[in-house]
Amino acid sequence: MAQVYFTPGPAELYPTVSQHIKTALDEHIGSISHRSAAFRKIYQHTDEQLRTLLNIPATHAILFTGSATEIWERMIQNCVEFESFHCINGSFSQKFYDTANDLKKFTHRFEKPLGHGFDYEDFVKVTDGTAAKGEENNGKVKIPDYVELVCLTANETSTGVQMRGVDINKLKRSYRSKLFCVDMVSSAPYHSLDFEEVDSAFFSVQKSFGLPAGLGVWIASEKCLAKAEQLREKDLSIGSYHSLPSLWKNYKNFETPETPNVWNIYLLGKVAEDMNRIGVEAIRKETDAKAKKIYDFLEKTEGYEPYVKNPEHRSPTVAVANTTEPSKQLIERLKTQGMILGSGYGKAKETQVRIANFPAVSMEQVETLLQAMKPV
């Protein structure tokens, strides 16, 4: 029986991946040297396609690591000498914060309960280091003056909460002197970030891009590079072969410091090219349409409810549902029909399911899933 994966990562493979794998085998992509002209061509193609898809300017490099998890550490090492600021509302934003603590940085946290999101209106607006008149004492949060890096999560995979791209972009414009890094692990290419403002973002390929796991993508600006070089000049540790200056130096020749996941870099470029043929705006509209179908079902069907109550904070790419039927039982029931759901995360494993709404799954497949989820 054919199976469709609605899991939040690893997820359903993008429909064209099987053909690209065949082509990669025919062209012996798995055997080429990462110092060869053939690899440089692959890297350049992937770079060009991601720039088009995500509207990434020339001021930002596109770098490859082993995982998105690795980038938490690289980002903190290379861009924080003393202080970082973290918005936390789930397990993955918490782990980014924990990484900064492990690296002995002075960390600030703005935390909300699970299932709640962040808006631009939660923060004091600052221009040239000065708070807007009347906003110092109205319960809003001001990012402290000495913070070097602000860490945000566009899509909290554990709880299905998003911070909208428009709010991220506006917040950066209110704190231009600080570096901003955005975790886009389960939302790229859906989230539209203004990379003329946002300094860094990262994602892994086994979620929205529908690829096998094993590749992290780090988008970093020249401002991030300058910060890393400044820290290195102070004889501070910024890592070794995967320090930002090392990655950037190799990137200028479309190379990497070590032998990378050539296979996945090739596949990512091909899938990004496929997505560009469709158009990122069309992908976003389709994602929104499928998400509306999912959340309407959860609101109207007995035995389910959306975990995230505020519609503005509900993730379009990872919907989390409270279930009356034990989630393990529901997952097993759907599995017999060829549909694989994600379980709840952590303590919610027994009471929730997570439905990945990535570009690899069609509206027809979503409708089939929802029909099968109806109470028996």
Phi, psi and omega in degrees: 000130176293140180243145175243126183264116173258025181278149185277020173127125350304150189236186176303134177290143178299142189304332183269358186298319183300320179292321179293325176296317178300315179297319179298321177294316180298327182265006177058039181300327182291352184247354185282153178284143177283000173254009184270161175297328179297318179291317180302324178293320178297312180301313182297319179297315179297318177302312182295319182291320178292323177300317179294315185295317186255002179058056182265125183282170182293344180287351184245137173268153174247112190243156183241135177231183180285334183193166173292326179302320177300326185291331173308310183293315181298320181295314180293315181301318189270342188234005180228119172270316185236304195231139173230160182233134186229131170267122189236126175209030179176181188293323185281322173294326176296319182291327174299315177298316180299323178299317178298320177295319179299329179271011172066034174270159174274115189250140173249144179229138170243109189246142173236157178300155177303137181092357180248148184244177180251141176237159175304324183291350177287345190247150170291134177276132184234134174233124181054038176082002183245132179289146176300146184304130175082007185254000182286333188235032183249023176086359178277160183264132175254126176292124187302151187300324187268003176294133179264325186227131175255124185250117183239154177241113182293327183214107181279101188299330184288331186237356179072035180248134176250154162251117188298146179302322181297324179288322177297314181297317180293322180295318177300320181293338177275346181225056187297335184285348183257149174284138179242131176236133184239124172282111179249026192306315183247022179231335178296135009264015185297310184293134179259103179258145177271094183285357168290340180247308184291130189277329185205151174206162180207157176204167173245156193272350186275009180249258186294337180273354173061045181239164173300150182291161173123016180214128173253143181242123184243117175262120185223141184270168175299330177294322176296317179299316180298321178296316180298318179294325177297317179294322179295322178295335176274007179065033176265150182284124176239018182099180183247254185293338177253029169291157181298317177299323179293313178299317183293318179302315179290324181301325182301337176253013186054050175230175178231157182298325182230176177294116184268187174278077185304317181307309184287327176298318176299310182297321179299317179298321180291318179292319176299322177296318177299317180295323179294329176295322177287319183100131185296327179293323177294321177297317179296318179296318179294320177299316178298319181295318178293320179297319178299319179299317181294311184290326175299317178299313183296327181283330189255350186257129179300136179098356180225155167203147176295135178292319180274118187280323182279115181304329180293337182260357181286129179292131173285341187256338177222100180270130179249130183237135166283140183235141172283314174294135177310130188300323179298320179294317178298314181299318179293322180297317181288328180299325179293344179256010175085019180237124185252113178264156173275145176279167172297161185261135175063234183294343181268011185303324185270348187240357183224158167233155176242130183247110178282130181243063183269166182301338182291339180258138184271168174300319179299318179293322177297315180297321177296318178299312184295324176298319181288336181282348181301143182304140180273000000 
